[in-house]
Amino acid sequence: MVKITDEQLKAAASNNLKHIREKLNLTQQQFADQSGIKRHTIGAVEDGRACSLLVCANICEFAGISLDEFVRSDMSKTKSS
């Protein structure tokens, strides 16, 4: 098992959340309204300022993806995303 650092988690979450949100053609507010995650939290994750495991899990549940995929890959570079 390869461990990831907090900084790697923040970077992956930032890039992947923005990718997911843009793929769904949603603003931060629309994503927040539909996912139940506060808009300022969405902004903080996208800016790489903050990201908790609970927030990541909620994003993944809304987007229908695995937590592993969300934190360990660059979704903008995968064909299935």
C-alpha positions in Angstrom: 0.0 0.0 0.0 1.3 3.4 -1.0 0.6 6.2 1.5 -0.3 9.6 0.4 0.5 12.9 2.2 -2.0 15.5 3.2 -0.6 17.8 0.5 -1.0 15.0 -2.1 -4.6 14.5 -0.9 -5.4 18.2 -1.2 -3.8 18.5 -4.7 -5.7 15.4 -6.0 -9.0 16.5 -4.5 -8.5 20.0 -5.9 -7.8 18.9 -9.4 -10.4 16.1 -9.5 -13.2 18.1 -7.9 -12.8 20.8 -10.5 -12.7 18.3 -13.3 -15.8 16.5 -12.1 -17.7 19.8 -11.6 -16.7 21.1 -15.0 -17.6 17.8 -16.6 -21.0 18.0 -15.1 -21.2 21.6 -16.3 -22.0 22.9 -12.8 -20.9 26.1 -11.0 -19.6 25.7 -7.5 -23.0 26.8 -6.2 -24.9 24.3 -8.3 -22.5 21.5 -7.3 -23.0 22.5 -3.6 -26.8 22.6 -3.9 -27.0 19.2 -5.6 -24.4 17.4 -3.5 -25.3 18.9 -0.1 -21.7 20.2 0.4 -21.4 23.8 1.3 -20.2 26.1 -1.4 -17.4 27.5 0.6 -16.2 24.0 1.2 -16.2 23.3 -2.5 -14.2 26.5 -3.1 -11.7 25.5 -0.3 -11.2 22.1 -1.8 -10.7 23.4 -5.3 -8.2 26.0 -4.0 -6.3 23.3 -2.2 -6.8 25.0 1.1 -8.7 22.2 2.9 -10.0 18.7 2.4 -11.3 16.1 4.8 -11.9 12.5 4.2 -15.6 13.1 4.9 -15.8 15.8 2.2 -13.9 13.5 -0.2 -16.4 10.6 0.6 -19.4 12.9 0.0 -18.0 14.2 -3.3 -17.3 10.6 -4.4 -20.8 9.5 -3.4 -22.4 12.3 -5.4 -20.2 11.7 -8.5 -20.5 7.9 -8.4 -16.8 7.2 -8.2 -14.5 5.4 -5.7 -12.6 7.3 -3.1 -9.4 5.5 -4.2 -9.9 6.8 -7.8 -10.6 10.3 -6.5 -7.5 10.6 -4.3 -5.0 8.6 -6.2 -5.5 9.5 -9.9 -5.6 12.5 -12.1 -9.1 12.2 -13.5 -8.5 14.8 -16.2 -6.1 12.3 -17.8 -8.3 9.2 -17.8 -10.5 8.2 -20.7 -13.5 7.2 -18.5 -13.7 10.5 -16.7 
